[in-house]
Amino acid sequence: MDYTAIAFFLLAAGAVATAILTITRRNPVSAAMFLVVHFVCLSGLYLTLQAQLLAALQVIVYAGAIMVLVLFVIMLLNMGDEEKLAERVNQRRILPMALGLAFALQLAIVFLSEPSPQFAKMAENAGEIGTVESIGQTMFTTYLFPFEAVSLLLLAAIIGAIILAKRRLVTN
Amino acid sequence: MMTSIPLEYYLTLSGVLFTIGAVGVLTRRNAIIIFMCIELMLNAVNLTLVGFSAYLGDVTGQIFVFFVMTVAAAEASIGLAIVLALFRNKETIYVDEVNLMKL
């Protein structure tokens, strides 16, 4: 077993464990902290797939920007621990668990079936396509229009967030 | 450098993470934690896209991940603004106590 496989299994175990901890912690701050660790694990998994730029972006954008925003709102609202649902707890727990189990079963069936030989190993050029040069080349030629459209989306998000979160001024 | 892990491992991991995220969305009451579970699901899909990109040798999957990250950032700002507005009006962010649109 080579180092990539060992790294994959360690990071996969870490990612699953922190994901489970994220959805089970009662305290929102510790849930957010486990989610940050989860994002770092995913960034490592991107590195095992030779996607260097995305691994860096994962840490900067998700673990850096988005989680800081989430933590800021959690601490601003200062909600404390989430108490359990009193009466509907069974109904609300069993249905999602059943859905999750069904999905896990489907996955098991897919995973135990005959794997395609095409996907047994990485493509020859996997190391080159993850670089900034390769991604930038494609993004600013083939995907130039979606790139510009996404900047409009971000502008709309900024304006929307300001309008939603500002206090209404009383004019009269 | 070649790796010995087949793509199915990555797809299974991604499916497991997506399931965990979906269960989280359905079981939690705190809107911010539900929001974090949505991020979990988005990241599970990103892992699938990067995996296919690496194994097919096509850069398009990674471009898609870039766009998904952008949409997630936009969603984060809007979602948290909604949570703030909700808390200001209703003094709660537990989704089962917010039933304005329920008949």
Contacts between the chains, C-beta under 8 A, distances in Angstrom:
chain1	res1	chain2	res2	distance
A	1	B	4	7.3
A	2	B	3	7.1
A	2	B	4	6.0
A	4	B	1	7.3
A	4	B	3	4.2
A	4	B	4	7.3
A	4	B	5	6.7
A	5	B	3	6.9
A	5	B	4	5.6
A	5	B	5	5.4
A	8	B	3	7.8
A	8	B	5	5.3
A	8	B	9	6.7
A	12	B	9	7.6
A	12	B	13	4.9
A	15	B	13	6.9
A	15	B	17	6.4
A	16	B	13	7.3
A	16	B	16	5.9
A	16	B	17	6.8
A	16	B	20	7.2
A	19	B	17	5.5
A	19	B	20	4.5
A	19	B	21	7.1
A	19	B	40	5.8
A	20	B	20	6.0
A	22	B	24	7.0
A	22	B	33	7.9
A	22	B	36	6.3
A	22	B	37	7.4
A	22	B	40	6.6
A	23	B	20	6.1
A	23	B	21	7.4
A	23	B	23	6.5
A	23	B	24	3.2
A	23	B	27	7.1
A	23	B	28	6.7
A	23	B	33	7.5
A	23	B	37	5.9
A	23	B	40	7.6
A	28	B	30	5.9
A	28	B	32	5.6
A	28	B	33	5.8
A	31	B	33	5.5
A	31	B	36	6.3
A	32	B	36	6.5
A	35	B	36	5.2
A	35	B	39	6.9
A	35	B	40	7.1
A	38	B	40	7.1
A	38	B	43	7.6
A	39	B	43	7.0
A	42	B	43	5.6
A	42	B	46	7.6
A	42	B	47	6.4
A	45	B	10	7.5
A	45	B	13	7.6
A	45	B	47	6.3
A	46	B	47	7.8
A	46	B	50	5.6
A	48	B	3	6.9
A	48	B	5	7.7
A	49	B	10	7.2
A	49	B	50	5.2
A	49	B	51	6.1
A	49	B	53	7.7
A	49	B	54	4.2
A	50	B	1	8.0
A	50	B	54	5.8
A	51	B	50	5.1
A	51	B	53	7.1
A	51	B	54	6.7
A	51	B	62	5.8
A	51	B	65	7.9
A	53	B	62	7.4
A	54	B	46	7.9
A	54	B	50	6.1
A	54	B	62	5.8
A	54	B	65	5.5
A	54	B	66	7.4
A	57	B	66	7.2
A	57	B	69	6.3
A	58	B	69	7.8
A	61	B	69	5.3
A	61	B	72	8.0
A	61	B	73	6.4
A	62	B	39	7.2
A	62	B	43	7.3
A	62	B	69	7.3
A	62	B	72	7.5
A	65	B	73	6.7
A	66	B	39	6.9
A	66	B	72	6.7
A	66	B	73	6.1
A	66	B	76	4.7
A	69	B	76	5.7
A	69	B	77	7.1
A	69	B	80	6.0
A	70	B	32	6.4
A	70	B	35	7.1
A	70	B	36	6.5
A	70	B	76	7.0
A	70	B	80	6.8
A	73	B	32	6.4
A	73	B	80	4.7
A	73	B	83	6.2
A	73	B	84	6.6
A	74	B	32	5.7
A	76	B	84	7.5
A	77	B	32	7.8
A	77	B	83	7.6
A	77	B	84	7.7
A	77	B	87	5.4
A	77	B	93	6.4
A	79	B	30	7.0
A	79	B	32	8.0
A	79	B	93	6.4
A	82	B	28	7.3
A	82	B	29	5.9
A	82	B	30	4.8
A	82	B	33	7.2
A	82	B	94	7.4
A	85	B	29	6.7
A	85	B	96	7.0
A	92	B	26	7.6
A	92	B	27	6.6
A	93	B	27	6.2
A	95	B	26	7.0
A	96	B	22	7.4
A	96	B	23	4.8
A	96	B	26	3.5
A	96	B	27	5.1
A	97	B	23	6.9
A	99	B	22	7.0
A	99	B	23	7.3
A	99	B	26	7.1
A	100	B	19	5.0
A	100	B	20	7.7
A	100	B	22	6.7
A	100	B	23	4.4
A	103	B	15	7.2
A	103	B	18	7.9
A	103	B	19	4.7
A	103	B	22	7.4
A	104	B	16	7.2
A	104	B	19	6.0
A	107	B	12	5.8
A	107	B	15	4.5
A	107	B	16	6.9
A	107	B	19	7.6
A	110	B	8	7.8
A	110	B	11	7.8
A	110	B	12	7.7
A	110	B	15	8.0
A	111	B	8	5.9
A	111	B	11	8.0
A	111	B	12	5.0
A	115	B	6	5.6
A	115	B	8	5.1
A	118	B	55	7.8
A	119	B	6	5.9
A	119	B	7	3.6
A	119	B	8	6.9
A	119	B	55	5.0
A	120	B	6	5.0
A	120	B	7	7.8
A	121	B	2	5.6
A	121	B	3	6.7
A	121	B	4	7.1
A	121	B	6	7.3
A	121	B	55	7.7
A	122	B	2	6.1
A	122	B	3	5.5
A	122	B	54	5.3
A	122	B	55	5.6
A	123	B	54	6.6
A	123	B	55	5.9
A	123	B	56	6.1
A	123	B	57	2.9
A	123	B	58	8.0
A	124	B	57	6.6
A	125	B	57	4.8
A	126	B	54	4.5
A	126	B	55	7.5
A	126	B	57	6.2
A	127	B	1	7.0
A	129	B	53	6.8
A	129	B	54	7.6
A	129	B	57	6.5
A	129	B	58	7.2
A	129	B	59	4.4
A	129	B	62	6.8
A	130	B	54	7.4
A	130	B	62	6.5
A	134	B	59	5.5
A	135	B	59	6.1
A	135	B	62	5.7
A	135	B	63	6.6
A	135	B	66	7.2
A	138	B	59	4.9
A	138	B	60	7.2
A	138	B	63	5.8
A	139	B	63	5.6
A	139	B	66	7.0
A	143	B	63	5.4
A	146	B	67	6.4
A	150	B	67	5.9
A	150	B	70	4.9
A	150	B	71	7.6
A	153	B	70	7.0
A	153	B	71	7.0
A	153	B	74	5.6
A	154	B	70	6.6
A	154	B	73	7.3
A	154	B	74	5.8
A	156	B	74	7.6
A	157	B	73	7.6
A	157	B	74	3.6
A	157	B	75	7.8
A	157	B	77	5.1
A	157	B	78	5.5
A	158	B	77	6.9
A	160	B	77	7.8
A	160	B	78	5.3
A	160	B	81	7.0
A	161	B	77	4.3
A	161	B	78	5.7
A	161	B	80	7.6
A	161	B	81	4.1
A	162	B	81	7.8
A	164	B	78	7.0
A	164	B	81	3.8
A	164	B	82	5.9
A	164	B	84	7.5
A	164	B	85	5.1
A	165	B	81	4.2
A	165	B	84	4.9
A	165	B	85	6.2
A	167	B	88	7.9
